Amino acid sequence: MMKSTLKLRRLGWAGVEIAFGNETLLIDYIQDTKPLVQLRSEHEVFLASSQPGKASAALVTHLHPDHADPEAIALAVKKNAPVLRPEPAKGTEADLALTNYVENKFSQYDLDIEFVKPWEERVIGSFKIWSTPAVCGFGDPQVSWVIECGGKKIFHSGDSIFHGSWWRIANHFGPIDVAFLPVNGPIIDFHLLQPSSSLEAVMTPEQAVEAAKILQARLFVPIHYGSLHRPPDYVETENILARLESKSKETNTLLSIKQPGDWFELD
C-alpha cells in the first residue's frame, strides 16, 4: 500500500489547505471579498479549494470576513463535514459589529457547525485537531488550531496578537512542524473602534518570529500580509519580509516564504 503524502499550501491572506491522501482540510477559507473591498489589494489572490465539495472539514479561527466565508465553505466541504469555529460573540450591537456579517451568513447555509473553546479535541478522518488559545486584537472570540496528520503537527494562528499562552501551547504540542503565523502588524483606525489605538492589532514580524521560536517550530510560514493596506483605516507595518528575515536569523528560526497556490511537503 502506498503511503499517503502530507501536502500544504497557502490560499492567500490567512487561508491554508492541508491535503493527506484524498482528504483535505481548510483553514480560514474565503472567496467572498466584497466586505473587504475598501481595504484589499486588487492584486491579492484568494484561491479556491483544490477539491470543491470534498473537503473533510473547515476550521475557522474567528468570524471576521477576511477569515470566514460561510458560502465558500458550503461549496468546499462534503455533506455533513464538520465546520469548527469559536462560539458567537456576545454584547451590545457595537460589540458585535465586526462579526455580525459572518454570523448572518452562517445562518443561511446548512452546515454542520460545532462551537469550540480552547483546548478541545476533535478527530476527523486522518486529522486530529485541537483548538488552542488566541487573542483577537479587537476582542472578538478567536482560537488557534493544531492539526496532527501523517506524523506532523501544523499550527495556524489566524490573526492573533502576541499573548501569554504560547508557552502552554508549546508544552502541550511542541515542537510544531510548521507554524502559519500572521505578521502584518497593522495600525487600525475604524470608525467602529474609537478612540483608535496606536498599537498593532495583529502580531508584528518580530513578534511572530518570537512565537515561532517558543512553539519550537521547525518551519515558520508567514501569513496575513500584503493583501490589506488602505491608510488611514488600515496601515500595514513596513518592510515585513526584510524584518522577518532579520529576526529569523537572529533567533535561528527556519523561515519559509510561500506564495499562494504553491504546494509543499514536510520532510
C-alpha positions in Angstrom: 0.0 0.0 0.0 1.4 3.4 -0.9 2.0 5.8 1.9 -0.2 9.0 1.8 1.7 12.2 1.4 1.0 15.3 3.5 0.9 18.5 1.4 0.1 22.1 2.4 -0.5 25.3 0.6 -1.4 28.9 1.3 -4.6 30.1 -0.3 -3.9 33.8 0.1 -4.1 36.1 3.1 -4.7 33.6 6.1 -6.2 30.7 4.1 -4.5 27.3 4.3 -5.3 24.0 2.7 -4.0 20.7 4.0 -4.1 17.5 1.9 -3.4 14.0 3.0 -4.1 11.3 0.5 -7.6 12.1 -0.8 -8.6 14.0 2.3 -8.4 17.8 2.5 -8.9 20.3 5.3 -9.4 24.1 5.0 -8.5 26.8 7.5 -9.8 30.4 7.3 -11.0 29.8 3.8 -12.6 32.7 2.0 -13.8 33.6 -1.6 -16.2 36.5 -0.9 -14.1 39.6 -0.8 -16.9 42.2 -1.0 -16.7 43.1 2.7 -13.0 43.8 2.1 -13.3 46.0 -1.0 -12.3 49.2 0.9 -9.2 47.6 2.2 -7.9 44.8 -0.1 -5.3 45.0 -2.7 -6.6 44.3 -6.2 -3.6 42.1 -6.8 -4.2 39.6 -4.0 -5.2 36.1 -4.9 -7.9 34.2 -2.9 -7.6 30.7 -4.3 -10.3 28.1 -4.4 -10.1 24.8 -2.7 -8.4 22.0 -4.7 -11.4 19.6 -4.4 -14.7 21.6 -4.3 -17.4 19.8 -2.4 -15.0 17.2 -1.0 -13.1 18.8 2.0 -13.3 16.7 5.2 -13.7 19.8 7.4 -13.3 23.5 7.7 -11.7 25.3 10.6 -12.4 29.0 11.4 -10.2 30.9 13.8 -12.7 33.8 14.1 -15.7 35.4 12.5 -14.2 38.4 10.7 -15.0 38.4 7.0 -11.3 38.1 6.0 -11.1 34.8 7.8 -14.6 33.2 7.5 -16.8 32.8 4.4 -19.8 30.5 5.0 -20.8 30.4 1.3 -17.4 29.4 0.2 -17.2 26.8 3.0 -20.6 25.4 2.0 -19.3 24.8 -1.6 -16.0 23.4 -0.5 -16.9 20.8 2.1 -18.6 17.4 1.6 -22.0 16.7 3.1 -22.1 16.6 6.9 -18.4 17.7 7.1 -17.8 19.5 10.4 -17.2 23.2 10.5 -15.3 24.1 13.7 -15.5 27.7 14.9 -15.4 29.7 18.1 -18.6 30.5 20.0 -20.6 33.6 18.9 -19.5 37.0 20.3 -21.7 38.4 23.0 -22.5 42.0 23.9 -24.1 45.2 22.6 -24.7 46.0 18.9 -21.4 47.8 18.8 -19.6 44.8 20.3 -21.0 42.5 17.5 -20.3 44.9 14.7 -17.2 43.0 13.3 -18.8 39.5 13.5 -22.4 40.2 12.5 -21.8 39.9 8.8 -20.4 36.4 9.0 -22.8 35.3 11.7 -25.7 36.2 9.5 -24.1 34.4 6.6 -23.7 31.2 8.6 -27.4 31.2 9.3 -28.2 31.0 5.6 -26.4 27.7 5.0 -27.0 24.1 6.2 -23.6 23.5 7.7 -22.6 21.1 10.4 -21.4 23.7 12.8 -19.5 22.9 16.0 -18.7 25.6 18.5 -15.3 25.1 20.2 -13.5 26.6 23.1 -9.7 26.5 23.6 -8.2 23.1 24.5 -10.9 21.0 22.8 -10.1 18.0 20.6 -11.7 16.5 17.5 -10.8 13.6 15.2 -12.0 14.0 11.6 -10.7 11.3 9.3 -6.9 11.3 9.3 -6.9 14.7 11.0 -6.5 15.1 14.8 -7.4 18.7 15.7 -7.1 20.8 18.8 -8.3 24.3 19.4 -5.9 26.5 21.4 -5.9 30.0 22.8 -5.6 33.1 20.6 -6.3 36.8 21.3 -8.1 38.9 18.8 -6.8 42.5 18.5 -10.5 43.7 18.6 -11.7 41.5 21.4 -13.8 39.0 19.4 -13.7 35.3 20.2 -10.8 33.6 18.5 -8.9 30.3 18.6 -5.8 28.9 17.0 -5.6 25.4 15.6 -3.2 22.5 16.0 -3.7 19.7 13.4 -1.8 16.4 13.6 -1.7 14.3 10.5 0.8 12.0 8.9 3.0 12.2 12.0 3.3 16.0 11.6 1.9 18.9 13.7 0.6 22.0 12.0 -0.2 25.3 13.8 -2.4 28.1 12.5 -3.0 31.3 14.4 -5.5 33.3 12.4 -4.6 37.0 13.1 -3.9 36.7 16.8 -1.8 39.3 18.7 1.1 38.1 20.8 -0.1 36.6 24.1 1.0 34.6 27.1 -0.4 31.2 26.1 2.4 30.4 23.6 4.4 28.5 26.3 1.3 26.5 27.3 0.6 25.6 23.6 4.3 24.6 23.3 4.1 22.5 26.5 1.1 20.6 25.1 2.0 20.3 21.4 5.6 21.4 20.8 7.7 21.0 18.8 5.5 22.2 15.9 6.5 21.0 12.4 5.1 24.1 10.6 3.6 27.2 12.1 1.4 29.5 10.0 1.6 32.9 11.8 0.2 36.3 11.0 2.8 39.1 10.5 1.4 42.3 9.2 1.2 44.3 12.5 -1.5 46.8 11.2 -2.5 50.1 12.9 -6.3 50.4 12.7 -8.5 53.4 12.6 -12.0 52.1 12.1 -15.0 54.3 12.9 -16.4 51.4 14.8 -13.4 51.3 17.2 -13.0 54.8 18.6 -10.9 56.3 20.0 -8.4 54.5 17.9 -5.2 52.8 19.2 -1.6 53.3 18.1 -0.8 49.7 18.9 -0.7 46.9 16.4 -3.9 44.8 16.0 -2.0 41.7 14.8 1.5 40.4 15.5 4.4 42.2 14.0 7.1 40.3 12.1 9.3 40.3 15.2 6.5 39.0 17.5 5.6 36.3 15.0 9.2 35.0 14.9 9.2 35.0 18.7 6.0 33.0 18.8 7.5 30.5 16.3 10.6 30.2 18.5 8.5 29.5 21.6 6.5 26.9 19.7 9.8 25.3 18.7 8.5 25.5 15.1 10.7 23.5 12.7 9.4 25.7 9.9 7.7 29.1 10.1 5.4 30.2 7.2 4.2 33.8 7.4 0.5 34.5 6.6 -1.8 37.5 6.8 0.2 40.2 5.0 0.3 42.0 1.7 -3.4 42.0 0.9 -4.9 44.8 3.0 -3.4 48.2 3.2 -5.6 51.3 3.0 -4.3 54.3 5.0 -5.5 55.7 7.3 -8.1 53.0 8.1 -5.7 50.0 7.9 -2.0 50.6 7.8 0.2 47.5 7.4 3.6 47.6 9.1 6.6 48.4 6.8 9.3 46.1 5.4 7.7 42.9 6.5 9.8 40.4 4.6 13.2 42.1 5.5 12.2 42.2 9.2 11.1 38.6 9.1 14.4 37.5 7.6 16.5 39.6 10.1 14.6 38.4 13.2 14.6 34.7 11.9 18.4 34.8 11.5 18.8 36.3 15.0 16.7 33.5 16.6 17.8 30.6 14.3 14.2 30.2 13.1 13.7 28.5 9.8 11.6 30.9 7.7 9.9 29.9 4.5 8.0 32.4 2.4 5.3 30.5 0.5 3.4 32.0 -2.4 -0.4 31.3 -2.5 -1.1 28.2 -4.5 2.4 26.6 -4.1 2.0 23.1 -2.6 4.8 22.0 -0.3 5.6 18.9 1.7 7.2 18.5 5.1 10.4 16.5 5.4 
